[in-house]
Structures are given as structure tokens and as C-alpha cells.
Amino acid sequence: MPGILEQEEKKQRERTTAMMFSVVSNISLVILKLAVGIMTGLVSIIAEALHSIDDLLASIIAYFGVKTSLQPPDKDHQYGHGKIEIITGTIENVLIFIVGVAIIYEGVKRLIARTHPQLITAGIAIMVFAGALNLLLSMYLLKKGKELRSLGIEVDGQNHRADVITSLGVAGALLALKLTGIWWIDPVAAILLGVWVLIIFTMLSVKLMGQLVDKGLDENEMRKIKKELDTFKEIKDYHKIRTRQSGSTIFIDMHIKVDKNLTVKRAHALTKEIEKKFQAIYGDCNVLVHVEPYFE
């Protein structure tokens, strides 16, 4: 058991480290984009700066959500604090929606005002840099989110992956603006960016709702669970396997059938072996096994 505990502590450190990377990178991007956006008057870059401010707030919220969700069960929260990650993820997603609407509004306003931007080359350079940085960060966060089964980290990773597309999309629009001189390319790019942000909001909403309504693990995970149960020779049959995820904690309930003459002591030992098996696979895993007699 000490090995499992040490492994879980390591995962907890990795979760908080991943979120700190996200916070620090977003601070850098906000400063860069705001400075260039104000200097150039490019609404698409100002829109990207607003998006990065949203990402920064979201990363800070997600950081505290992930950290709080890792607290062990207590008297008032006997199943742990995993659903806190869903709450903070939802707050983060609401911020995404607000920023998406604000970006579209700003783009439409500049389109009506027929604003002509300056210093386009600087805008292209900062967007390419932001896209490259977000690409590296999103790859890291999505990998860690899946490895650690952290919805908070995964949502943040999806956020940064969306930023890759928006940053490079804005860079492409600015390049077209520089080559053609068509003034409305900048505000239209901002409007399209806002629409993309709202699409991200919709996709993340579906993912968050899955955990909120206790959606079970996918078919691949269910096959893995059944395959592991098949390795126990004393289990004659099994049924009523139920799963759900709360934060990074996996919950697995099952009914197993064993020889009707098996002693209570051995049946209890078998349930402990099953529990340890799945904890070794999933780390933070809560297993409940109901034992039934098997009749030919």
C-alpha cells in the first residue's frame, strides 16, 4: 500500500505543477498581447488579449479547484472533494462564454466604426509566438490531464489548444490584411475568433455535464475492468459493474459470484485483492465489491 500512496502523492504534485505552468504562461501572454494590441490598434489582437485574460483567470480558478479536489475524504465529504473540479471547471467555462460574446461585440463595433489598424507586422509576430507557446503548453496539459485523470487540467489544456488555432488564425488574417490592405479583415477575424470561443464553450459544457450526471467510464475502460476480473480464478461470474468519475477519483461497484463454500475470511481477502488490483491500475480508485454465492 505505501507504494500506491507514494504514487498518488507524486500525481498530486504533478497536477499542481501543471496548473502553475498554465498560470505563468498566461500572465506572459496577457502582457504581450495587450501591449501589442494597444500599440497597433488591431482589434483581433485585443480580442486575443481578452481571451488570454480569460485563460489566466480560468487557470487560477482551475489551479485552486485541482488543489482543493485532491483533499482526502472527511466527515462532511465522505466520497472526497473530486466534484469541486467540476464546479471550478464550470466557472472557467462561463468565463469562456463571456469572453466569446465580448470578442464578437468588439469586432462588430470596430467593423461599424471602420477602424484602420497600424504596425501589422508586429501583430503577426506576436500571434505566431503566442501560437507556438500555446501549442507546447496544450500538448503538455492534455497529456497530463489524461495521465492524471484531471478534468480541470484537461479543460485548461483544451483552452490552450483552442488558443493555438485562434492565434495562428489571427496571424493569417493579419498577413492577409498586410498583403491586401483590406481594412475589414481585422474586425472580421475578431468576430470569427469569438465564434470559435463559443464553440469551445459548447464542447467543454458537454464534457463537464458528463461528470456532473455521473457518466460511466467508456467501453475501453469497461473491457479493461472485465479483463482484470477474469484473472481471478475464484470469481465464477460477475455482473452489475457500475462506474463513475468524480474529479480524478474512479468509483467502481460490482457484484461477483464465488463458490458457495468459500469461507467469509477468504471472500473478504478476495475483495481486498480486487481493490488493490484496481488501485494499482487507476491510482485514486474507490472499489466496492458485493459477494454472492455461485450455483451451477
Stockholm file with secondary structure:
# STOCKHOLM 1.0

chainA/1-296         MPGILEQEEKKQRERTTAMMFSVVSNISLVILKLAVGIMTGLVSIIAEALHSIDDLLASIIAYFGVKTSLQPPDKDHQYGHGKIEIITGTIENVLIFIVGVAIIYEGVKRLIARTHPQLITAGIAIMVFAGALNLLLSMYLLKKGKELRSLGIEVDGQNHRADVITSLGVAGALLALKLTGIWWIDPVAAILLGVWVLIIFTMLSVKLMGQLVDKGLDENEMRKIKKELDTFKEIKDYHKIRTRQSGSTIFIDMHIKVDKNLTVKRAHALTKEIEKKFQAIYGDCNVLVHVEPYFE
#=GR chainA/1-296 SS CHHHHHHHHHHHHHHHHHHHHHHHHHHHHHHHHHHHHHHHCCHHHHHHHHHHHHHHHHHHHHHHHHHHHTSCCCSSCTTCSTTHHHHHHHHHHHHHHHHHHHHHHHHHHHHHHTCCCCCHHHHHHHHHHHHHHHHHHHHHHHHHHHHHTCHHHHHHHHHHHHHHHHHHHHHHHHHHHHHHCCTTHHHHHHHHHHHHHHHHHHHHHHHHHHHHTTCCCCHHHHHHHHHHHTTCTTEEEEEEEEEEEETTEEEEEEEEEEETTCCHHHHHHHHHHHHHHHHHHHSSEEEEEEEEEECC
#=GC SS_cons         CHHHHHHHHHHHHHHHHHHHHHHHHHHHHHHHHHHHHHHHCCHHHHHHHHHHHHHHHHHHHHHHHHHHHTSCCCSSCTTCSTTHHHHHHHHHHHHHHHHHHHHHHHHHHHHHHTCCCCCHHHHHHHHHHHHHHHHHHHHHHHHHHHHHTCHHHHHHHHHHHHHHHHHHHHHHHHHHHHHHCCTTHHHHHHHHHHHHHHHHHHHHHHHHHHHHTTCCCCHHHHHHHHHHHTTCTTEEEEEEEEEEEETTEEEEEEEEEEETTCCHHHHHHHHHHHHHHHHHHHSSEEEEEEEEEECC
//
